Amino acid sequence: MAKPRWRGTDAQRLKFRDWLRVHQPEGNKGYVVEDLDLVLRVYGKRYDTDAVGKFILVELKYGNAWIGYAQQKTFGLIDSVLRKGDPTGERYLGYYVVQYDDEDWERANFKVNRVALSEDEFLRFLQLDAKILARINQPNAPASSSVQTEASF
């Protein structure tokens, strides 16, 4: 069985997205289409939660790439609404940007919200480890009432 491969933005232009581009207004006319890379959810006693669990949203970026303006606005809106719906942070633990520098994940270096993590720390992040999430502290999340621009990250 072939290993799954993370694709860059050019390769992600799926037929449906191409179809949308032809049949819907352009972004500068008020219509935006974004795809979210991952929703990670943990549940159960192992993760100190119930059967419903808790979750994070993750956007993957290769190298030093960062989320663009449209993603900041779109994911910032989602993040803001989710935080208002879960004001204690019991379920929704935030939005994170993961940067990686090698498509061979066994060799890649990782940053989460521009914070460098060891492989062990990154694996713990993927398990929603509270200590790792606190260390990252989401300084670059597109949350809050005003979405930051890339320059302010």
SEDREN-170174 format. One line per 4 residues: number of its first residue (from 1); their letters; for each residue x, y, z of N, C-alpha, C, O. Coordinates in pm, whole numbers, plus 50000, padded with zeros to 5 digits. Layout:
N
NUM) A) X,Y,Z,X,Y,Z,X,Y,Z,X,Y,Z; ...
//
This chain:
153
1) MAKP) 50084,49882,50000,50000,50000,50000,50089,50124,50000,50184,50132,50077; 50059,50219,49915,50136,50342,49907,50110,50431,50028,49998,50437,50080; 50215,50498,50072,50199,50590,50184,50121,50712,50138,50140,50759,50026; 50033,50766,50225,49964,50891,50188,50064,51004,50175,50166,51006,50245
5) RWRG) 50037,51096,50087,50129,51206,50061,50057,51338,50082,49947,51359,50030; 50118,51429,50160,50062,51562,50179,50092,51641,50053,50204,51641,50004; 49992,51707,50002,50008,51779,49877,50013,51928,49902,49947,51980,49992; 50091,51996,49820,50098,52141,49828,49974,52203,49767,49889,52133,49712
9) TDAQ) 49964,52333,49777,49842,52401,49734,49814,52382,49585,49697,52374,49547; 49917,52376,49501,49892,52356,49358,49828,52221,49329,49738,52211,49246; 49875,52118,49398,49820,51983,49376,49682,51967,49437,49609,51875,49401; 49644,52056,49528,49514,52044,49595,49400,52099,49511,49285,52097,49553
13) RLKF) 49431,52147,49394,49326,52203,49310,49242,52089,49255,49259,52046,49141; 49154,52041,49337,49068,51930,49301,48967,51974,49195,48941,52093,49178; 48912,51876,49126,48816,51907,49020,48699,51991,49072,48652,52082,49004; 48652,51960,49192,48540,52037,49246,48579,52183,49267,48500,52273,49238
17) RDWL) 48699,52207,49316,48745,52346,49335,48755,52417,49201,48719,52534,49190; 48803,52348,49100,48810,52407,48966,48670,52439,48917,48647,52544,48857; 48577,52349,48942,48438,52372,48901,48382,52494,48973,48314,52577,48912; 48409,52505,49105,48363,52621,49182,48417,52751,49124,48345,52850,49114
21) RVHQ) 48543,52750,49086,48604,52872,49029,48531,52919,48904,48520,53039,48879; 48482,52824,48827,48411,52859,48703,48268,52905,48732,48218,52995,48665; 48203,52843,48831,48060,52865,48852,48022,52956,48968,47904,52980,48990; 48119,53007,49041,48090,53096,49153,48170,53225,49140,48269,53229,49067
25) PEGN) 48127,53330,49211,48201,53457,49203,48344,53442,49257,48374,53350,49332; 48429,53534,49216,48568,53534,49264,48574,53592,49405,48481,53658,49451; 48686,53567,49473,48704,53614,49609,48688,53763,49625,48631,53809,49724; 48735,53839,49528,48723,53985,49538,48581,54033,49515,48552,54152,49524
29) KGYV) 48491,53940,49485,48349,53972,49471,48269,53917,49590,48146,53912,49587; 48341,53875,49695,48275,53837,49818,48249,53690,49840,48178,53653,49933; 48304,53604,49757,48282,53459,49770,48416,53391,49793,48505,53399,49708; 48432,53323,49906,48559,53261,49942,48537,53113,49968,48442,53074,50035
33) VEDL) 48626,53031,49914,48626,52887,49939,48760,52852,50004,48866,52883,49949; 48755,52790,50119,48877,52744,50189,48858,52599,50228,48746,52553,50249; 48968,52528,50237,48962,52393,50293,49047,52390,50418,49156,52447,50424; 48994,52323,50519,49064,52306,50646,49133,52171,50640,49072,52071,50601
37) DLVL) 49262,52168,50678,49337,52044,50663,49297,51936,50762,49274,51822,50721; 49287,51968,50891,49261,51865,50990,49170,51914,51102,49175,52031,51142; 49090,51824,51151,49021,51840,51279,49070,51722,51363,49046,51607,51328; 49138,51751,51473,49187,51645,51561,49100,51642,51685,49084,51743,51753
41) RVYG) 49043,51524,51715,48956,51508,51831,49006,51392,51915,49039,51285,51863; 49011,51413,52044,49043,51306,52138,48924,51291,52233,48851,51386,52257; 48906,51171,52286,48796,51147,52378,48831,51032,52471,48920,50952,52442; 48761,51025,52581,48776,50914,52674,48872,50943,52788,48938,51046,52793
45) KRYD) 48877,50847,52879,48956,50863,53002,49103,50885,52973,49169,50960,53045; 49155,50821,52871,49297,50838,52836,49332,50985,52815,49444,51028,52843; 49235,51061,52766,49257,51203,52737,49188,51294,52836,49168,51413,52809; 49151,51239,52950,49090,51316,53058,48965,51391,53011,48946,51509,53042
49) TDAV) 48881,51320,52937,48758,51379,52887,48651,51270,52876,48677,51153,52906; 48534,51309,52834,48424,51214,52820,48421,51157,52678,48516,51172,52602; 48310,51092,52644,48298,51029,52513,48283,51129,52400,48307,51095,52284; 48244,51252,52432,48234,51356,52328,48373,51410,52297,48409,51425,52180
53) GKFI) 48450,51438,52400,48589,51476,52382,48611,51624,52361,48527,51708,52392; 48729,51652,52307,48773,51789,52278,48849,51787,52147,48894,51681,52102; 48865,51905,52085,48923,51906,51951,48998,52036,51921,48982,52137,51989; 49079,52028,51816,49148,52145,51762,49132,52144,51610,49104,52040,51549
57) LVEL) 49152,52259,51550,49156,52273,51405,49301,52297,51366,49374,52369,51434; 49344,52236,51254,49484,52245,51213,49492,52278,51064,49426,52215,50982; 49575,52375,51033,49610,52407,50894,49756,52373,50875,49841,52413,50955; 49787,52298,50770,49925,52258,50741,49986,52350,50637,49922,52385,50537
61) KYGN) 50111,52388,50660,50184,52473,50566,50325,52418,50551,50391,52383,50648; 50370,52412,50427,50504,52361,50399,50607,52473,50412,50585,52585,50367; 50719,52440,50474,50828,52537,50488,50787,52653,50577,50727,52634,50683; 50820,52773,50531,50786,52893,50609,50655,52957,50565,50623,53067,50608
65) AWIG) 50579,52887,50480,50451,52942,50435,50360,52968,50556,50368,52898,50657; 50275,53067,50542,50182,53103,50648,50044,53122,50588,50030,53134,50466; 49942,53124,50672,49806,53144,50622,49794,53284,50561,49847,53382,50614; 49725,53290,50448,49705,53417,50380,49587,53494,50437,49520,53451,50531
69) YAQQ) 49562,53610,50378,49457,53699,50425,49319,53632,50429,49248,53641,50529; 49282,53563,50319,49150,53500,50313,49137,53390,50418,49032,53374,50479; 49245,53314,50439,49241,53211,50542,49234,53273,50681,49163,53223,50767; 49306,53382,50703,49299,53449,50832,49157,53493,50862,49107,53472,50972
73) KTFG) 49092,53553,50764,48954,53599,50784,48858,53481,50805,48777,53483,50897; 48868,53380,50719,48775,53267,50725,48794,53185,50851,48699,53159,50924; 48918,53144,50877,48944,53061,50995,48933,53143,51123,48899,53089,51229; 48961,53271,51115,48940,53358,51230,48793,53365,51268,48759,53364,51387
77) LIDS) 48706,53372,51168,48561,53372,51192,48518,53241,51259,48445,53242,51358; 48564,53129,51204,48529,52999,51260,48579,52988,51403,48505,52947,51493; 48704,53026,51425,48765,53019,51558,48687,53104,51657,48659,53059,51769; 48651,53225,51617,48578,53316,51705,48442,53259,51744,48403,53265,51861
81) VLRK) 48370,53205,51647,48238,53149,51675,48249,53026,51766,48170,53009,51858; 48348,52941,51739,48366,52822,51823,48402,52861,51966,48354,52799,52061; 48485,52962,51983,48522,53007,52118,48401,53064,52193,48386,53041,52313; 48316,53136,52122,48195,53190,52186,48098,53078,52223,48028,53087,52324
85) GDPT) 48095,52972,52143,48008,52859,52171,48060,52768,52282,47986,52689,52339; 48190,52782,52312,48253,52702,52417,48343,52794,52500,48465,52780,52498; 48282,52887,52573,48360,52992,52640,48458,52940,52746,48555,53009,52778; 48434,52821,52801,48526,52768,52901,48641,52689,52837,48736,52652,52906
89) GERY) 48634,52664,52708,48739,52588,52640,48740,52441,52677,48843,52375,52668; 48625,52390,52719,48616,52249,52756,48628,52158,52635,48689,52051,52643; 48572,52199,52522,48568,52116,52401,48662,52167,52293,48743,52091,52240; 48650,52294,52260,48729,52352,52151,48855,52414,52208,48850,52507,52288
93) LGYY) 48971,52361,52165,49099,52405,52219,49178,52495,52125,49290,52533,52157; 49121,52529,52010,49184,52630,51927,49219,52588,51786,49199,52474,51744; 49272,52686,51714,49315,52676,51576,49467,52688,51573,49524,52778,51635; 49532,52599,51500,49678,52596,51497,49729,52584,51354,49669,52515,51271
97) VVQY) 49839,52651,51327,49908,52638,51200,50033,52553,51224,50118,52588,51306; 50043,52442,51151,50159,52353,51160,50245,52374,51037,50198,52357,50924; 50370,52410,51059,50467,52422,50950,50561,52302,50958,50606,52265,51066; 50589,52245,50844,50681,52130,50837,50774,52153,50719,50737,52219,50622
101) DDED) 50896,52097,50726,50996,52129,50625,51039,52011,50538,51134,52023,50460; 50972,51899,50551,51007,51783,50469,50881,51699,50453,50811,51672,50551; 50852,51657,50330,50734,51574,50309,50753,51433,50362,50656,51357,50368; 50874,51397,50400,50899,51273,50473,50883,51308,50620,50975,51363,50681
105) WERA) 50768,51277,50676,50735,51320,50813,50826,51256,50917,50833,51303,51030; 50896,51151,50880,50992,51091,50972,51116,51180,50987,51188,51170,51086; 51143,51266,50887,51261,51353,50890,51225,51500,50912,51314,51582,50933; 51099,51532,50908,51057,51673,50911,51082,51737,51047,51081,51672,51151
109) NFKV) 51105,51868,51042,51104,51954,51160,50969,52021,51164,50909,52048,51060; 50920,52049,51285,50786,52102,51300,50784,52230,51380,50858,52247,51476; 50696,52320,51337,50662,52438,51416,50510,52441,51425,50440,52411,51329; 50462,52479,51542,50318,52497,51559,50299,52641,51604,50351,52682,51708
113) NRVA) 50223,52717,51525,50209,52862,51548,50346,52926,51566,50368,53011,51653; 50437,52883,51480,50575,52932,51472,50661,52897,51594,50770,52952,51610; 50615,52807,51678,50693,52758,51792,50753,52623,51752,50680,52529,51722; 50887,52615,51751,50954,52490,51714,50928,52384,51820,50937,52409,51941
117) LSED) 50895,52263,51772,50871,52150,51861,50960,52034,51820,50987,52012,51702; 51006,51959,51920,51076,51834,51891,50974,51735,51836,50854,51760,51842; 51023,51624,51785,50930,51522,51734,50839,51472,51847,50719,51455,51826; 50896,51449,51964,50815,51404,52079,50710,51509,52116,50594,51474,52140
121) EFLR) 50749,51635,52121,50653,51741,52153,50545,51751,52047,50428,51772,52078; 50584,51735,51920,50486,51741,51812,50385,51627,51824,50265,51647,51806; 50433,51508,51853,50342,51394,51872,50248,51419,51989,50131,51382,51984; 50298,51480,52094,50213,51514,52209,50112,51623,52171,49997,51619,52214
125) FLQL) 50155,51719,52090,50061,51820,52039,49946,51753,51965,49830,51788,51985; 49978,51656,51879,49876,51586,51802,49779,51510,51891,49669,51474,51847; 49818,51484,52016,49731,51418,52112,49662,51520,52204,49596,51484,52301; 49679,51648,52170,49618,51759,52245,49667,51767,52389,49591,51798,52480
129) DAKI) 49794,51739,52407,49858,51744,52538,49848,51886,52594,49892,51982,52530; 49790,51900,52712,49763,52031,52772,49892,52112,52794,49892,52233,52774; 50001,52047,52834,50126,52118,52858,50184,52174,52729,50236,52285,52727; 50175,52097,52622,50226,52145,52491,50137,52258,52439,50188,52359,52390
133) LARI) 50006,52241,52450,49915,52348,52405,49940,52476,52484,49935,52585,52427; 49966,52464,52614,49994,52583,52696,50125,52647,52652,50136,52770,52649; 50224,52565,52618,50352,52619,52573,50336,52697,52443,50393,52805,52426; 50259,52643,52354,50236,52711,52226,50152,52836,52249,50176,52941,52190
137) NQPN) 50052,52823,52336,49967,52934,52380,49902,53010,52265,49856,53122,52284; 49898,52952,52150,49829,53009,52033,49858,53156,52009,49763,53232,51989; 49981,53200,52009,50006,53343,51987,49968,53390,51847,49950,53509,51826; 49956,53298,51752,49929,53336,51614,49793,53292,51564,49763,53303,51445
141) APAS) 49711,53241,51653,49579,53196,51610,49500,53312,51554,49508,53424,51606; 49423,53287,51450,49347,53396,51389,49220,53424,51468,49120,53466,51410; 49224,53400,51596,49106,53422,51679,49095,53568,51715,49156,53654,51652; 49021,53594,51814,48995,53725,51870,48904,53806,51780,48872,53764,51669
145) SSVQ) 48864,53919,51829,48767,53998,51755,48824,54060,51629,48751,54085,51534; 48954,54083,51627,49013,54138,51504,49123,54043,51457,49222,54021,51527; 49104,53988,51339,49201,53895,51283,49326,53971,51247,49321,54075,51182; 49439,53917,51290,49566,53983,51265,49610,53961,51120,49570,53863,51057
149) TEAS) 49691,54050,51069,49748,54031,50937,49877,53953,50951,49933,53942,51060; 49924,53899,50839,50046,53819,50841,50162,53901,50898,50246,53847,50969; 50167,54028,50868,50277,54112,50915,50282,54119,51067,50389,54138,51124; 50168,54106,51132,50166,54116,51277,50197,53984,51346,50212,53979,51468
153) F) 50208,53876,51268,50245,53749,51328,50392,53753,51354,50449,53656,51405
//
